[in-house]
Amino acid sequence: METEKVEHNELIATRRAPGDNWVLVEEFNDDTIYPTITDALEAYFQLTGKPCHFRLEPLNSKLFAIEEIEEEIYTPPPKTFNIYGE
């Protein structure tokens, strides 16, 4: 089977008003309010220890970690035809 890489965006932090304050999502059990996005990214990296790319969605005040997942591509078997009906 063939595989392809698919991007998965995992929500890791949300912005808290006022200003540029960030809070990690509940799954990290960290109630700290980080004063900058850089501090929030550093905290995420320290908690998980895995290097990854990040995506910022500024209009929705969300920060995502981008993970590449390999998924198998299903290829159906070729159709066969029997013109004699057997």
C-alpha positions as CSV (number, residue, x, y, z in Angstrom):
1,M,0.0,0.0,0.0
2,E,1.1,3.5,-0.7
3,T,1.2,6.2,2.0
4,E,1.0,10.0,1.9
5,K,1.9,12.6,4.5
6,V,-1.1,14.6,5.9
7,E,-0.8,17.7,8.1
8,H,-2.7,17.7,11.4
9,N,-3.0,20.9,13.3
10,E,-3.2,20.3,17.1
11,L,-4.4,23.2,19.2
12,I,-1.8,24.0,21.9
13,A,-2.6,27.5,23.2
14,T,-5.1,30.3,23.1
15,R,-4.7,34.0,23.6
16,R,-6.2,35.7,26.6
17,A,-7.1,39.3,26.5
18,P,-5.8,41.9,27.3
19,G,-2.6,42.0,25.4
20,D,-0.5,39.1,24.2
21,N,-1.1,36.7,27.1
22,W,-1.3,33.0,26.2
23,V,-2.6,29.9,28.0
24,L,-1.8,26.3,27.1
25,V,-4.8,24.0,26.5
26,E,-6.2,21.9,29.3
27,E,-4.5,18.6,28.3
28,F,-1.2,20.0,29.6
29,N,-2.5,20.7,33.1
30,D,-0.7,24.1,33.1
31,D,-2.7,27.1,34.3
32,T,0.1,29.5,33.8
33,I,-0.6,32.7,31.8
34,Y,2.4,33.3,29.6
35,P,3.1,37.0,28.8
36,T,4.3,36.3,25.2
37,I,3.8,33.8,22.5
38,T,7.4,32.9,22.6
39,D,7.1,31.9,26.3
40,A,4.0,29.8,25.5
41,L,5.9,28.0,22.7
42,E,8.9,27.4,25.0
43,A,6.6,25.9,27.7
44,Y,5.0,23.6,25.1
45,F,8.4,22.4,23.9
46,Q,9.5,21.8,27.5
47,L,6.4,19.8,28.3
48,T,6.3,17.7,25.2
49,G,10.0,17.6,24.1
50,K,9.1,17.0,20.5
51,P,10.3,19.4,17.8
52,C,7.6,20.6,15.3
53,H,6.4,23.5,13.2
54,F,3.8,25.9,14.5
55,R,0.9,27.8,13.0
56,L,-0.6,30.9,14.4
57,E,-4.3,31.9,13.7
58,P,-4.3,35.5,14.8
59,L,-8.0,36.3,14.0
60,N,-9.1,33.4,16.2
61,S,-6.4,33.8,18.9
62,K,-5.2,30.2,18.5
63,L,-1.8,28.6,18.3
64,F,-1.3,25.1,16.7
65,A,1.4,22.6,16.4
66,I,1.7,21.0,13.0
67,E,2.2,17.3,12.9
68,E,2.8,15.2,9.8
69,I,0.9,11.9,9.9
70,E,1.5,9.2,7.3
71,E,-1.8,7.7,6.1
72,E,-2.3,4.7,3.9
73,I,-3.9,5.4,0.6
74,Y,-6.6,2.8,-0.3
75,T,-6.4,1.9,-4.0
76,P,-9.4,-0.2,-5.1
77,P,-8.6,-3.3,-7.2
78,P,-9.1,-2.7,-11.0
79,K,-12.6,-3.6,-12.3
80,T,-12.9,-6.8,-14.2
81,F,-15.6,-7.4,-16.8
82,N,-16.8,-10.7,-18.3
83,I,-18.7,-10.2,-21.5
84,Y,-20.0,-13.8,-21.4
85,G,-21.7,-13.5,-18.0
86,E,-19.7,-16.3,-16.4
